[in-house]
Amino acid sequence: MKKKFLPLLFPSLLGACNSVFYQPLQQDLYDPKKLGLQHSEERIPSDQDLTLAAWWFKSIAKESYKKLIVHFHGNAENMTSHFMFTAWLTQEGFDVLTFDYRGYGRSSAVAPTREGLIQDGCAVFRWVQQHPVLKDYELYVIGQSLGGAVAVSVLAHCPTDQVKGLVLDSTFSSYRKIARQKLGGFFVTWPLQYPLSFLVTDDWSPIDSVAQLKMRMIFFHSPHDPVVPYNLGKDLFEKATAPKVWVDVEWDGHTRAFGDPESPYREQLVKFLR
C-alpha cells in the first residue's frame, strides 16, 4: 500500500473500531402498556436537527417525591428492551425518563458516535430544565454499562445543579482499556492486544471526568461480569471524589442488579434515591 493512502485509511480504521461499542436496533421489542406500564411519548431535540425518542413514566405511588430518574441505557437494542430496568421505580414514587440515543429505536436514524451520544445526553438535560413540570424536580441519573460511561461525560460536560445523585451499573473506566482486555481474552488476538487497542480512541472516557462530579454516587458491579471487567468498574470508582458507595453484585452476569423483581439491590437503589 502506498504511503499516501495511510492517512485516509487510519481514520477509517479508527471509526470502524470505535463503532463496535454501538449495537443499535430500530424495531420495537416490548410494549410497556402490555406490561401495565403507562407512559407518554416525548420527542427531544438534539443537535443538527436530530430528535430523540423518549418515554416518560410517571409515578403511580400514593406518595410521590417529585424526583425524576433519567435512564442512560446500554449499548445494544433500544429503550423498548431496556426500560424494564428502571420503569418499576414508578411504584416507589419516582418519575422515570428513558430515551434512545441517535441511531437507536425511533430516534433520528444517523450513525451513533461517542461525541454524538454526549450531545444527546446534554440535549435531554436541556429539555428537562425547560420543561414546565420537570424543571422543578430533583434529578437522579442511572447509567448502565455504556450508558454509565456516557452519563459521566455528559454530567461533566453539561453540568446541572438539578442532578443530586448518580447510579452506575456495570460501567467501565476507559474505552481503550476495555477493548484491550477483550482482545486479550482471545488467543488469536492476545499477542496483538496492545497495538490493536490503539485503534480505539480514548476520547470522552469517563475516568477522565468522573472526579469533576460532585453529586452522590453509588456503583453496582458483579465480580463475575463477563462483559465489563470488574477491575475497570473499580478503576472508575477509585477515581471518583464525590461521596460514593461501592456494591458488589453477588450474581453472575452483566447489569444484573435491577432487572429481577426479587433482586435485593432494588431496595438499596430505592434507599439511595430517597
C-alpha positions in Angstrom: 0.0 0.0 0.0 1.4 3.4 -0.9 2.1 5.7 2.0 -0.2 8.4 0.6 -3.2 6.1 1.3 -2.3 5.6 5.0 -3.7 9.0 6.2 -7.0 8.1 4.6 -7.1 4.5 5.9 -6.2 5.3 9.5 -9.3 7.4 10.3 -11.5 4.8 8.7 -10.0 2.1 10.9 -10.5 4.3 14.0 -14.1 4.9 13.1 -14.7 1.2 12.5 -13.1 0.2 15.8 -15.0 2.8 17.8 -18.3 1.8 16.2 -18.2 -1.7 17.9 -19.4 0.0 21.1 -22.8 0.7 19.5 -25.2 -2.1 18.5 -28.5 -0.2 17.9 -31.8 -1.7 16.8 -34.6 0.3 15.2 -37.6 -2.0 15.7 -39.7 -2.1 18.9 -39.2 -5.1 21.1 -41.6 -4.8 24.1 -44.6 -2.6 24.7 -44.8 -1.1 28.2 -48.6 -0.9 28.0 -48.9 -4.7 27.6 -47.0 -4.9 30.9 -49.4 -2.5 32.6 -46.9 0.5 32.4 -48.4 3.8 31.2 -46.1 6.3 29.6 -46.1 9.4 27.4 -44.1 9.5 24.3 -41.8 12.5 24.0 -39.6 14.0 21.2 -36.4 15.7 22.4 -34.5 18.0 20.0 -30.7 17.3 19.9 -28.1 19.0 17.8 -28.1 19.3 14.0 -31.9 19.0 13.7 -31.8 15.5 15.2 -34.6 14.3 17.5 -34.5 11.7 20.3 -37.4 9.4 21.2 -38.1 9.3 24.9 -40.7 7.7 27.3 -41.8 9.4 30.4 -43.2 7.0 33.1 -45.0 8.9 35.8 -45.1 7.9 39.5 -48.1 5.7 40.4 -47.3 5.5 44.1 -49.6 7.2 46.7 -46.6 9.2 47.9 -44.6 10.8 45.1 -41.2 12.5 45.6 -41.1 15.0 42.7 -37.9 13.2 41.6 -37.1 12.3 38.0 -34.8 9.3 37.2 -33.0 9.8 33.8 -32.0 6.5 32.4 -29.0 6.1 30.1 -29.3 2.6 28.7 -26.6 0.2 27.4 -25.1 -0.3 24.0 -27.5 -2.8 22.4 -31.0 -2.8 21.0 -33.0 0.3 22.3 -35.1 1.6 25.1 -38.0 -0.7 24.2 -36.0 -3.5 25.8 -34.1 -1.5 28.5 -37.0 0.3 30.1 -37.7 -2.6 32.4 -34.5 -2.0 34.3 -36.0 1.3 35.7 -39.7 1.7 35.0 -40.5 -0.3 38.2 -39.3 2.8 40.1 -42.7 4.5 39.4 -44.1 2.1 42.0 -41.7 3.6 44.5 -42.8 7.2 43.9 -40.4 8.3 41.2 -40.9 9.5 37.6 -38.6 7.9 35.1 -37.4 9.2 31.7 -35.7 6.8 29.4 -34.6 7.7 25.9 -32.8 6.5 22.8 -29.6 7.9 21.5 -29.2 8.9 17.9 -29.4 5.8 15.6 -31.4 3.8 18.2 -35.1 2.9 18.1 -37.3 5.8 16.9 -34.6 8.5 17.3 -33.1 10.1 14.2 -31.5 7.4 12.0 -27.9 8.6 11.9 -24.9 6.6 13.0 -24.1 6.8 16.7 -20.8 8.2 17.7 -19.1 8.9 21.0 -19.4 12.7 20.8 -22.9 12.4 19.3 -24.1 10.5 22.4 -22.7 13.2 24.6 -24.6 15.8 22.7 -27.8 13.7 23.0 -27.4 13.4 26.8 -26.9 17.2 27.1 -30.0 17.7 25.0 -32.0 15.6 27.4 -30.9 17.7 30.4 -31.7 20.9 28.5 -35.2 19.5 27.7 -35.8 18.7 31.4 -34.6 22.1 32.5 -37.0 23.8 30.2 -40.0 21.5 30.9 -42.8 23.4 32.7 -43.2 20.5 35.2 -39.9 18.7 35.3 -37.7 21.8 35.7 -38.7 21.8 39.4 -37.8 18.1 40.0 -34.7 16.8 41.6 -32.8 14.6 39.1 -31.1 11.3 39.6 -29.2 9.6 36.8 -28.9 5.8 36.2 -26.3 4.8 33.7 -25.9 1.1 32.7 -22.8 -0.2 31.1 -22.0 2.1 28.1 -24.8 4.3 29.3 -22.9 4.9 32.5 -19.8 6.0 30.6 -21.9 8.4 28.5 -23.7 9.7 31.6 -20.4 10.6 33.4 -19.1 12.5 30.4 -22.4 14.3 29.9 -22.6 15.4 33.6 -19.1 16.8 33.4 -19.6 18.5 30.0 -23.1 19.8 30.7 -23.4 20.2 34.5 -26.7 20.9 36.1 -27.5 21.6 39.8 -30.7 19.6 39.4 -28.8 16.3 39.4 -28.4 15.1 43.0 -27.2 11.6 42.5 -25.6 9.2 40.0 -26.1 5.4 39.8 -23.6 3.5 37.7 -24.3 -0.2 37.0 -21.6 -2.3 35.4 -19.8 0.7 33.9 -16.2 0.8 32.6 -13.5 3.4 33.1 -11.9 3.6 29.6 -12.9 2.7 26.1 -9.4 1.7 25.1 -8.8 -0.4 28.3 -12.0 -2.4 27.8 -11.0 -3.0 24.1 -7.6 -4.2 25.2 -9.0 -6.6 27.8 -11.4 -8.0 25.3 -8.7 -8.5 22.8 -6.6 -10.2 25.5 -9.3 -12.7 26.1 -8.9 -14.4 22.8 -5.9 -16.5 22.0 -5.9 -15.2 18.4 -5.8 -11.5 19.3 -3.9 -11.9 22.6 -0.5 -11.2 21.2 -1.8 -8.0 19.4 -4.0 -6.7 22.2 -1.8 -3.6 22.8 -1.2 -2.5 19.2 -4.8 -3.2 18.2 -6.3 -1.4 21.2 -4.7 1.8 19.9 -7.2 1.7 17.0 -9.8 2.6 19.7 -9.7 6.2 20.8 -9.9 7.1 24.4 -11.7 10.4 24.0 -14.6 11.0 26.4 -13.6 8.1 28.7 -15.4 8.5 32.0 -12.3 8.1 34.1 -11.1 11.5 32.7 -14.0 13.4 34.1 -15.6 11.4 37.0 -13.5 13.4 39.5 -15.3 16.6 38.4 -18.7 15.3 39.6 -19.9 16.4 43.0 -23.2 14.6 43.3 -23.6 11.5 45.5 -22.7 8.2 43.6 -23.4 4.5 44.0 -21.7 1.9 41.9 -23.1 -1.6 41.3 -20.9 -4.3 39.6 -20.6 -8.0 39.7 -17.1 -9.6 40.2 -18.3 -12.2 37.7 -19.4 -9.7 34.9 -18.5 -11.4 31.6 -18.9 -8.1 29.6 -17.4 -5.3 31.6 -14.4 -6.5 33.6 -14.8 -5.8 37.4 -11.4 -4.1 37.6 -12.5 -1.4 35.1 -15.5 -0.6 37.3 -13.3 -0.4 40.3 -10.9 1.9 38.5 -13.7 4.4 37.9 -14.9 4.2 41.5 -11.4 4.9 42.8 -11.1 8.0 40.7 -14.4 9.4 41.8 -14.0 12.1 44.6 -17.7 12.7 45.5 -19.4 10.8 48.3 -19.6 7.3 46.9 -20.6 3.7 47.7 -19.5 0.5 46.1 -21.8 -2.5 45.9 -20.7 -6.0 44.9 -23.5 -7.6 42.9 -23.3 -11.3 44.0 -24.9 -12.6 40.9 -23.2 -13.7 37.8 -23.8 -11.7 34.6 -23.9 -8.2 33.3 -26.3 -5.4 34.6 -27.9 -7.9 36.9 -28.7 -5.6 39.8 -32.1 -4.2 38.8 -33.8 -6.4 36.2 -35.1 -9.1 38.6 -38.1 -8.1 40.7 -36.7 -10.2 43.5 -33.3 -8.5 43.5 -32.1 -7.2 46.9 -30.3 -4.5 45.1 -33.5 -2.8 44.1 -34.1 -1.9 47.8 -30.6 -0.5 48.0 -31.2 1.6 45.0 -34.5 3.0 46.3 -32.9 4.0 49.6 -30.2 5.9 47.7 -32.8 7.7 45.6 -34.9 8.7 48.6 
